Amino acid sequence: MAETTLTARAIRIYEHGGPEVMRFETIEVPPPGAGEVRIIQRAIGLNFIDIYQRKGVYPHPGPFPFVPGGEAAGIVESVGPGVTGFAPGDRVGYVLGEGAYAEVRNAPAARLVHLPDSITFEQAAAMLLKGMTAQYLLRRTYRVEPGTTLLFHAAAGGVGSLFGPWARHLGAVSIGTVGSPAKVAQAKANGFHHVIDTSSEDFVARVREITGGRGVDVVYDSVGKDTFPASLDCLRPLGLWVTFGNSSGVVPPFAPGLLAAKGSLFMTRPTLAHYTASHADLAATAAELFFVVGSGAVTVTVQNSYALGEAEKAHGDLEGRRTTGATVLLP
């Protein structure tokens, strides 16, 4: 067990707001408590959920200030009382609610996964949240099989970079949308069979054209306000709308009768936290992700990196849709 407090730097937020509310400060990290490990962080994932935390779309449940960020990878420095299965020197990764934007942190051992030697820290930080999200979307929320036809919004983004090749590997016919001509090539590189540029094309009309008027089996929608209710018009009768993000703003309230009018549609609002609530589900989800990456079917590429102290710029670029693919912060 560690007996010393470490000094480290971290991003802290004192109030909700724009990127400018993030401060790069020195903090003290105490020895790990019961069931915890202390991690020297090597790479931190950047995700839209971090923006939701910063802006208060997902209200912070505890006191201010807090350290944002939910995904990172690093090395176990020490373990607290009662910890089994992890030891100093282990390479680990995690997806947690917050606390990732730091050089050093304590984390519950029950929420950690061991990293295979073939996965770098940067890859792990770029893939765990996005990759485990892709896993539950493709294998559990709607079990994609050969012949499934699907629509995925933001196909050039971080989740899309893993979802696209995985969907192709499973035999799906995949349609992706992007918001600018510059992102079309990236979405195609991500494995999508058809790519629609919503800045110049009506995606509902194009989906109907591609599917011969039938519609898709499932729509995966992380955009939110800007793609509602048009996403519903892309579905076949009894199709499933999976709304799992709000990058353009939250979906407004609507009457359930709208789902009936558009084809007795199904809707779900899933979260990774619920799909990995038990350690067994967490381990199984990560294991399937590591397997599909290890097989070569899905490639993890870090396309953007910023120093941890540049988190304000990184947030501005992500929110302004000036990035494609995965982005990491480096302590």
N, C-alpha and C positions, 0 to 999 in steps of 0.2 A: 504493500500500500504506500502511495506517495505521502510524504509528510510536509511538503513545502507548497507554498502558493507561488504560482508562476505569473509573471507579467507578460501581457500580450496586447496586440492591437486588434481592434474590432470596429465594425460599423454599428453605431447605435442611433436609434430613432426616438426623439423626445415628443413628437407630435405627428399626426398624419398629415400628408401633403405631397408635394412634388419631390423630384429627386434631391432637391437642395436641402431637405430636412434630414438627410443622412449625414452623420458626423463620424469622422475617423478618429478614434480615441484610444487611449491606453486603458486597459481593464486588468483586474486581478482574477485569476482562475484558481480557485481553491483546490485542495486535494479532492479526488473523486469520492463521493459518498457511497453508501450501500447500494449495490447493484449498478454502479456507474463505472465508466472508464474515462480516462483523460486522453484526448486525442490531439496529436500535433497534426494540424490540417495541411494538406498538400494541394488540394484543389477544391473549389466550391462551385456548385452549379448555379447558373442564373436562369430563372424561370419567371413566367408571367405571374405566378402565385406570389412571388416576392413583391411585385408591383401592387397586387391586391392588398398585401399586408401593409405596405408603406402608405397607401392611399386610404386605408380603412374600409375598403370594399369587404374584406374579411376583418372585422373589428378585432383589435388586440384584446385578449381576455384578461391580461394581467396589467400590472403597473408599468408606466413609462419610467426610464427609457427601456427599450428592448433591442435585442440583436436580431435582425431579420434573417431570412434565408432558411431553407429546409433541406438542403442536399449538399453533401460533401464527402470527401474521402481523405484518409490520412493513415497515420501510424499510431497504434496504441502506445502511449507513454507510460501509463500506470493504471492499475485497476483498484477499485474500491472493495470493501468487505462483501463477501458473498458472491463475487463474480466468478463464474465458471465458463469455460469455453473460449475465453479470450485472455491473452497474455501480452506483456510488453513486447513490442516489435511486430505484432500482427498488423497486416494490412487490412483495413476495414472501410466500409462505406455505409451510408445511411440516408434515409429520408425521414425527417422529423418536422415538427410544426414550425420551429424557428431556431435561432441561435447559430446558424451556420456561417455567417459573415464574420469570422474571427480566425485568428491564427491558431489559437488553442481553445479547446472547449471540453466540458464534461458532457457525457451523453449516456443514456441508459443502455446497458449492454443488451437488453432484450430486443432493442430496435436496430442492432447492428447486423451486418452480414460480412462474412469473410470474402475478400476479393481473390479471384483466381490470379495466379502469377502472370497470366497472359494479358490481364487488363491493367492498363496504367491508371494512375490516380486521376489524370485529366479525363480519360475515357469514363472512369467510374462516375466522376462528378457530372459528366455530360449525359450519362445514360441511365442512372438509377431511377430518378423520378420519371423522366420521359419514357424510358424503356419499360418500367413496370406499369406505367400508365398504358402504353401500347399493349402490353400483355393482357391486362384485364379487359381492355376494350375489345381486343381481337379474340380472346379465348374464353371470356366469361360474360361480359355484358351482352355481347352478341357473338356467338361462336361461329366465326368465319370459316367456311369450308370451300372446297373447290366449286366454282360456279357462283359464289356469292357476288352480288354487285353492290358496291358501296360508294358513298360520297364522303370525302374527308375535306373539311375546310382548313385553310392555312397549311397547305401541303408542302410549302417550302420551309416551314418552321421546325423547331427542335423536335417536337413529338412526331411531326411528319417525316423527318429524316430517318426515324426508326420504324414508324408505322408502315410507311410505303413499301420498303423492301420486305418486311414481314408479311404484309398482306399479299404481295406478289408470290412469296414463297408458299403461302397457304393455298394459292390457286384462285384468289379473288380477282374479279374485274374491278379495278379501282379508278375512281374519278376524283381528281383533286382540284381545289380552287386556290388561286393566289390573287393578291391584290394589285399587282403591277406587272408589266411586261418583263421586267428584269428578273422576276422570280419564276418565270415559266420553266427555264432551263433547269433550275435547281429542283423544282418539283418533279420534272421528268427524270432527273438523276436520282431522285428519291424512290423511283420505281413505279410511279403512277402511270397507268396506261393512257389516261386522258387528262389533260390539264386545261382548266378554264380560267382565263384572266378576267376577273370580275370588274376590272376598271373599264373594260371595253365590251364585255359579253354578258348577256343575260344567262346566269347560271341555271335557272330553272328550265329555260328553253333548250339550252345545250344538253342538260341531263336527259330531258325527254327525248331529244334527238338521238343521243348516244344509246339510250335504252330502248329505242323503238316505241316510245310512248308508255312503256310499262312503269318506269320509275325504279328506284333503287330499293334494295332490301333494308338498308340501314344508312342513316346519315350521322356522321360523327362531327359535332359542331362545338368548337372551342371559341368561336368568334362572338356569339351571343346576339346582341341587339341588332347589328347590321345584317345578319342573315336570317332573322325572324320576321315574318312567318314563312319566308320563301323556302326555307329548308323543308318545311312540311309538304310543300308542293312538289318536291322531288321524290317523295316516297310512293311506293306501291301501296295499295290497300293492305292494312294490317302490318305495315312497315314500322320500324323503330327509329325514333329520333333520340339520339344520345347527346344531350347538351352537357358538356363537361368543362366549360370555361366561358369567360366573359371579356375577351380582349378588346371588344369594341363598346362594352357596357353591358349591363344586365338585361336579360330578357324581361319585357314588361309583363305584368300579370295578364292572364287571359282566361276565358271561360273554357272549361273542359269540353264543352260542346264543339269547340273548334276542331278537336281531334276526331270527333265523330263525323263532322262535316267533310273532312278531308280524307276519309277512308278508314275510320275506326283504328286510328293510329295509336301506337304505344309511345310513351315518353319516359325517360329516366334521367336523373341527375346524379351520376355516380361520383365518388371520390376515391382516390387511392387509399386514404386512411381506412375507409370501411372495408375495402377489398383486401387489406393486409393487416386487419385489426389483431389477428392472432399471430404468434410467432411462426406457427406452422404455415399459414398462408403467406406471410412475408418471405420465409425461406423458399417456399415452392415457387413463388412469383419470381424472385431473384434467380433461382436456379434455372427456370425456363428461359429467362432473359440471357443469362450467361451461356446457356447451351446454344441458343440460336445465334448469338454473336460468335461463339467459338466454332460453330459449324461453317461460318462464312456467309450464311444467308443474310445476315444483317451486319453492316459495317458501321462502326462508331467513329466519326470524325469530328474533332473539335475545330470549328471554323473561325471562332473568335475568342480572344482572351484579353483580359484586362487585369491590371494589378488590383488587389483588394481595395486599395486607397482610391481607385478610379471607379468605384461603384456608382457614383452619381452619373458619370458619363455613360457607363454601361446601361443603367436603367433608362436614361434618355434615349439611347440608341435602340434598345429593345422596344420601348413604348412607342417610339416613332417609326417602328417597323423598318429600321435601317440595317437590321441583321438578318442573316439566313442561317439555318442550321443551329448547331449547339454552341453555346457560349459558356466559358468558365471564368471565374475570378481566381487569381493566384496570390496566396498570402505572401 
